[in-house]
């Protein structure tokens, strides 16, 4: 029935490790909860965007239907050359906007891919720094232990 008594340093180290483990576990729980809700959050944003786009489409259709109704009610005369020029310019503007949206989309995707790659690089950097610090700590501990052993031998 001999119980091993822990030294004060061992008790302090044990308590410190327990606190670090508890904080780590709680932080990981928070990260896991964020990971769980992320797909639902992303889907909600996507649904909002789709509803917004549908509302804009409806608004455009209503506005142009109203203009058409007003023009036909007032019987506003229009010259064929002007109508043709407006239709051409409208098509040109639409094509330019569509190309711009495509370019913006590609830039956005490239930016997000670069950000994702940077996160991976950051993660590898943290791993390398952690390994370096662990090796440094081992080297200092080894050196310190060797110095203490020489001191106690003398």
DOMI-142256 format. One line per field, with one value per residue (C-alpha): residue in one letter; x, y, z; residue number from 1. Coordinates in pm, 1 decimal. Layout:
<pts>
r (a / ...)
east (X / ...)
north (Y / ...)
up (Z / ...)
k (NUM / ...)
</pts>
This chain:
<pts>
r (x / x / x / x / x / x / x / x / x / x / x / x / x / x / x / x / x / x / x / x / x / x / x / x / x / x / x / x / x / x / x / x / x / x / x / x / x / x / x / x / x / x / x / x / x / x / x / x / x / x / x / x / x / x / x / x / x / x / x / x / x / x / x / x / x / x / x / x / x / x / x / x / x / x / x / x / x / x / x / x / x / x / x / x / x / x / x / x / x / x / x / x / x / x / x / x / x / x / x / x / x / x / x / x / x / x / x / x / x / x / x / x / x / x / x / x / x / x / x / x / x / x / x / x / x / x / x / x / x / x / x / x / x / x / x / x / x / x / x / x / x / x / x / x / x / x / x / x / x / x / x / x / x / x)
east (0.0 / 273.6 / 143.5 / 386.7 / 386.3 / 412.2 / 649.7 / 516.6 / 661.1 / 491.8 / 156.5 / 193.3 / 285.8 / -7.0 / -252.2 / -111.8 / -144.4 / -503.1 / -593.8 / -426.7 / -608.7 / -943.5 / -900.1 / -785.1 / -1085.1 / -1329.7 / -1175.3 / -1197.6 / -1564.6 / -1633.1 / -1455.4 / -1653.8 / -1982.9 / -1889.8 / -1805.4 / -2144.5 / -2348.6 / -2138.0 / -2321.7 / -2660.5 / -2532.1 / -2389.3 / -2717.9 / -2915.4 / -2693.6 / -2732.9 / -3112.8 / -3117.1 / -2913.0 / -3147.3 / -3454.0 / -3290.0 / -3214.9 / -3571.6 / -3706.1 / -3484.4 / -3602.3 / -3964.1 / -3907.2 / -3746.6 / -4031.6 / -4292.0 / -4112.4 / -4081.7 / -4440.4 / -4551.9 / -4342.0 / -4486.7 / -4840.2 / -4780.0 / -4622.8 / -4912.3 / -5175.2 / -5022.7 / -4952.0 / -4604.2 / -4457.0 / -4109.3 / -3877.6 / -3748.6 / -3384.8 / -3402.8 / -3566.2 / -3301.4 / -3017.1 / -3159.5 / -3195.1 / -2832.7 / -2694.0 / -2896.8 / -2756.1 / -2403.7 / -2439.6 / -2587.1 / -2297.3 / -2041.8 / -2207.7 / -2223.9 / -1851.2 / -1776.5 / -1972.5 / -1780.9 / -1447.7 / -1552.8 / -1661.5 / -1329.3 / -1133.9 / -1342.3 / -1290.8 / -916.9 / -902.1 / -1085.7 / -860.4 / -553.8 / -691.8 / -753.5 / -397.8 / -266.9 / -456.0 / -290.4 / 51.2 / -18.6 / -111.9 / 212.5 / 405.4 / 245.5 / 336.4 / 697.0 / 723.8 / 575.2 / 828.7 / 1109.0 / 995.8 / 962.8 / 1312.7 / 1446.7 / 1278.9 / 1420.9 / 1768.7 / 1751.0 / 1608.0 / 1883.9 / 2145.7 / 1994.9 / 1976.0 / 2338.4 / 2447.6 / 2258.8 / 2410.6 / 2759.9 / 2682.6 / 2558.7 / 2857.6 / 3102.7)
north (0.0 / 236.7 / 539.3 / 733.0 / 1092.4 / 1345.1 / 1632.4 / 1985.4 / 2029.0 / 1709.2 / 1822.7 / 2164.2 / 2004.4 / 1762.4 / 2042.7 / 2261.1 / 1974.7 / 1911.1 / 2278.5 / 2288.8 / 1968.9 / 2106.6 / 2435.3 / 2248.9 / 2012.5 / 2300.8 / 2496.7 / 2189.0 / 2147.2 / 2505.3 / 2443.0 / 2120.1 / 2302.3 / 2568.5 / 2291.5 / 2127.9 / 2441.1 / 2568.6 / 2370.9 / 2490.7 / 2848.1 / 2829.5 / 2683.7 / 2965.9 / 3225.6 / 3046.0 / 3036.4 / 3407.9 / 3483.1 / 3276.7 / 3450.3 / 3787.7 / 3701.6 / 3581.5 / 3904.0 / 4114.7 / 3915.4 / 3966.7 / 4336.4 / 4376.7 / 4190.1 / 4403.6 / 4731.6 / 4655.1 / 4527.1 / 4857.0 / 5055.7 / 4853.3 / 4915.4 / 5289.7 / 5310.9 / 5126.1 / 5324.4 / 5658.5 / 5536.3 / 5693.5 / 5689.1 / 5536.8 / 5555.3 / 5214.9 / 5336.1 / 5447.7 / 5123.2 / 4922.1 / 5128.7 / 5093.3 / 4716.1 / 4689.9 / 4898.9 / 4705.7 / 4376.1 / 4518.3 / 4638.6 / 4303.0 / 4114.9 / 4340.3 / 4294.5 / 3916.5 / 3908.1 / 4126.5 / 3893.5 / 3597.3 / 3771.4 / 3873.3 / 3516.0 / 3375.3 / 3630.1 / 3545.5 / 3172.0 / 3223.8 / 3443.3 / 3185.2 / 2907.4 / 3117.0 / 3182.9 / 2811.5 / 2733.7 / 2997.3 / 2830.0 / 2499.2 / 2668.7 / 2834.8 / 2497.4 / 2341.2 / 2639.8 / 2597.5 / 2226.7 / 2310.5 / 2574.8 / 2332.8 / 2066.1 / 2321.7 / 2437.5 / 2077.5 / 1996.8 / 2314.4 / 2228.3 / 1874.3 / 2009.9 / 2259.7 / 1996.1 / 1756.0 / 2027.0 / 2136.6 / 1777.0 / 1714.8 / 2034.4 / 1940.1 / 1591.4 / 1739.8 / 1981.9 / 1704.9 / 1482.5 / 1747.0)
up (0.0 / -71.6 / -250.1 / -453.0 / -343.0 / -620.9 / -586.1 / -599.8 / -949.6 / -1067.2 / -921.9 / -1087.2 / -1420.8 / -1397.0 / -1318.4 / -1595.9 / -1844.2 / -1731.8 / -1780.9 / -2123.5 / -2224.5 / -2104.2 / -2291.7 / -2604.5 / -2587.1 / -2540.9 / -2827.8 / -3050.8 / -2951.3 / -3063.3 / -3396.1 / -3442.4 / -3380.1 / -3635.9 / -3883.3 / -3818.6 / -3888.3 / -4179.9 / -4452.9 / -4324.9 / -4306.3 / -4659.7 / -4787.8 / -4622.5 / -4789.7 / -5122.6 / -5081.7 / -4999.0 / -5310.9 / -5528.2 / -5379.0 / -5436.9 / -5800.5 / -5854.9 / -5700.6 / -5927.8 / -6231.1 / -6131.5 / -6071.9 / -6417.4 / -6586.5 / -6407.0 / -6482.7 / -6852.6 / -6873.6 / -6722.2 / -6971.7 / -7257.0 / -7132.8 / -7095.5 / -7443.6 / -7605.7 / -7412.4 / -7504.9 / -7858.1 / -7861.2 / -8212.9 / -8252.0 / -8548.6 / -8667.9 / -8677.8 / -8315.6 / -8205.3 / -8387.7 / -8236.4 / -7884.6 / -7929.1 / -8057.2 / -7771.9 / -7518.3 / -7653.5 / -7649.3 / -7289.6 / -7185.2 / -7349.6 / -7178.3 / -6839.0 / -6887.6 / -6974.3 / -6672.2 / -6445.9 / -6587.3 / -6526.5 / -6174.4 / -6104.0 / -6226.7 / -6021.8 / -5714.7 / -5758.4 / -5812.2 / -5500.7 / -5290.7 / -5424.3 / -5336.9 / -4988.6 / -4943.6 / -5054.0 / -4812.1 / -4526.7 / -4618.3 / -4629.4 / -4293.8 / -4146.5 / -4273.2 / -4134.6 / -3792.1 / -3800.3 / -3892.8 / -3618.4 / -3365.7 / -3465.5 / -3442.6 / -3096.8 / -2975.2 / -3101.1 / -2941.5 / -2611.5 / -2624.8 / -2695.6 / -2407.6 / -2172.9 / -2269.8 / -2222.4 / -1888.1 / -1760.9 / -1861.5 / -1683.6 / -1366.7 / -1368.2 / -1398.3 / -1115.3 / -882.7 / -962.3 / -863.8)
k (1 / 2 / 3 / 4 / 5 / 6 / 7 / 8 / 9 / 10 / 11 / 12 / 13 / 14 / 15 / 16 / 17 / 18 / 19 / 20 / 21 / 22 / 23 / 24 / 25 / 26 / 27 / 28 / 29 / 30 / 31 / 32 / 33 / 34 / 35 / 36 / 37 / 38 / 39 / 40 / 41 / 42 / 43 / 44 / 45 / 46 / 47 / 48 / 49 / 50 / 51 / 52 / 53 / 54 / 55 / 56 / 57 / 58 / 59 / 60 / 61 / 62 / 63 / 64 / 65 / 66 / 67 / 68 / 69 / 70 / 71 / 72 / 73 / 74 / 75 / 76 / 77 / 78 / 79 / 80 / 81 / 82 / 83 / 84 / 85 / 86 / 87 / 88 / 89 / 90 / 91 / 92 / 93 / 94 / 95 / 96 / 97 / 98 / 99 / 100 / 101 / 102 / 103 / 104 / 105 / 106 / 107 / 108 / 109 / 110 / 111 / 112 / 113 / 114 / 115 / 116 / 117 / 118 / 119 / 120 / 121 / 122 / 123 / 124 / 125 / 126 / 127 / 128 / 129 / 130 / 131 / 132 / 133 / 134 / 135 / 136 / 137 / 138 / 139 / 140 / 141 / 142 / 143 / 144 / 145 / 146 / 147 / 148 / 149 / 150 / 151 / 152 / 153 / 154)
</pts>
